[in-house]
Amino acid sequence: MSYYKHHVFFCCNRRAPGERCCQDHAADEMRDYAKSRVKALGLAGKGKVRVNKAGCLDRCDEGPVIVVYPEEVWYTYVDKADIDEIVEEHLKHGRIVERLRL
């Protein structure tokens, strides 16, 4: 058994000016929002969910991006409603959100 049921990585990379990157979509703010939602729902902690910042996940052209392990599910998002859906459906109920899947 892994230490966490779900480990969520938000690409929070900042590329050179003119290059697409996840930070162009407020990645740090969205990661902080996801962490707060996970904690508020009682999903955070050992054996549960961990939300982390990642360096470049090398999919910025499809971004912004999140990857959820151990399922290896890659997501994109537009706003906090998308983050809410990923947290509620995937992290809480174990259902992949196909409309946001990369």
DOSETOR-371380 format. One record per residue (C-alpha): residue number from 1; x, y, z. Coordinates in pm, whole numbers. Example, Ala and Ser with C-alpha at 12.3 -4.5 7.8 and 13.67 -1.06 7.14 Angstrom:
BEGIN
num:1, east:1230, north:-450, up:780
num:2, east:1367, north:-106, up:714
This chain:
BEGIN
num:1, east:0, north:0, up:0
num:2, east:133, north:345, up:-86
num:3, east:164, north:619, up:173
num:4, east:-115, north:819, up:6
num:5, east:-427, north:693, up:-166
num:6, east:-390, north:976, up:-420
num:7, east:-89, north:1195, up:-483
num:8, east:-172, north:1503, up:-693
num:9, east:94, north:1704, up:-871
num:10, east:23, north:2051, up:-1012
num:11, east:268, north:2174, up:-1273
num:12, east:376, north:2511, up:-1136
num:13, east:658, north:2575, up:-1378
num:14, east:744, north:2922, up:-1506
num:15, east:900, north:2924, up:-1853
num:16, east:1077, north:3209, up:-2029
num:17, east:862, north:3500, up:-2149
num:18, east:671, north:3408, up:-2463
num:19, east:675, north:3034, up:-2393
num:20, east:352, north:2867, up:-2277
num:21, east:356, north:2750, up:-1919
num:22, east:113, north:2641, up:-1649
num:23, east:185, north:2953, up:-1443
num:24, east:11, north:3150, up:-1720
num:25, east:-306, north:2994, up:-1573
num:26, east:-246, north:3078, up:-1204
num:27, east:-117, north:2728, up:-1128
num:28, east:9, north:2818, up:-778
num:29, east:-327, north:2971, up:-686
num:30, east:-515, north:2668, up:-822
num:31, east:-289, north:2427, up:-632
num:32, east:-346, north:2622, up:-311
num:33, east:-720, north:2611, up:-378
num:34, east:-710, north:2234, up:-436
num:35, east:-515, north:2184, up:-112
num:36, east:-770, north:2387, up:82
num:37, east:-1062, north:2190, up:-68
num:38, east:-895, north:1856, up:8
num:39, east:-835, north:1965, up:370
num:40, east:-1188, north:2106, up:408
num:41, east:-1336, north:1775, up:294
num:42, east:-1121, north:1577, up:538
num:43, east:-935, north:1405, up:255
num:44, east:-581, north:1519, up:346
num:45, east:-322, north:1315, up:530
num:46, east:-156, north:977, up:555
num:47, east:-347, north:713, up:364
num:48, east:-557, north:982, up:197
num:49, east:-466, north:1265, up:-43
num:50, east:-154, north:1477, up:-83
num:51, east:-148, north:1781, up:-316
num:52, east:197, north:1896, up:-427
num:53, east:366, north:2149, up:-648
num:54, east:574, north:2005, up:-931
num:55, east:832, north:2155, up:-1158
num:56, east:779, north:2123, up:-1529
num:57, east:572, north:1818, up:-1622
num:58, east:654, north:1891, up:-1989
num:59, east:294, north:1915, up:-2111
num:60, east:253, north:2292, up:-2091
num:61, east:122, north:2306, up:-2448
num:62, east:-179, north:2112, up:-2318
num:63, east:-184, north:2298, up:-1991
num:64, east:-240, north:2382, up:-1730
num:65, east:-185, north:2026, up:-1612
num:66, east:-231, north:1807, up:-1306
num:67, east:-137, north:1441, up:-1271
num:68, east:-295, north:1210, up:-1012
num:69, east:-110, north:901, up:-893
num:70, east:-121, north:607, up:-856
num:71, east:-375, north:604, up:-1141
num:72, east:-147, north:817, up:-1365
num:73, east:-443, north:1029, up:-1474
num:74, east:-353, north:1358, up:-1640
num:75, east:-599, north:1648, up:-1623
num:76, east:-628, north:2001, up:-1746
num:77, east:-846, north:2268, up:-1587
num:78, east:-985, north:2613, up:-1657
num:79, east:-1118, north:2735, up:-1324
num:80, east:-1197, north:2649, up:-963
num:81, east:-1513, north:2465, up:-1068
num:82, east:-1292, north:2219, up:-1260
num:83, east:-1072, north:2174, up:-953
num:84, east:-1384, north:2116, up:-741
num:85, east:-1498, north:1848, up:-984
num:86, east:-1162, north:1669, up:-980
num:87, east:-1149, north:1679, up:-599
num:88, east:-1508, north:1564, up:-554
num:89, east:-1524, north:1302, up:-827
num:90, east:-1174, north:1158, up:-851
num:91, east:-1020, north:1217, up:-511
num:92, east:-1332, north:1166, up:-300
num:93, east:-1528, north:911, up:-504
num:94, east:-1263, north:749, up:-724
num:95, east:-1434, north:843, up:-1053
num:96, east:-1214, north:981, up:-1330
num:97, east:-1339, north:1310, up:-1476
num:98, east:-1322, north:1220, up:-1844
num:99, east:-1409, north:1568, up:-1975
num:100, east:-1093, north:1712, up:-1814
num:101, east:-865, north:1420, up:-1891
num:102, east:-569, north:1471, up:-2123
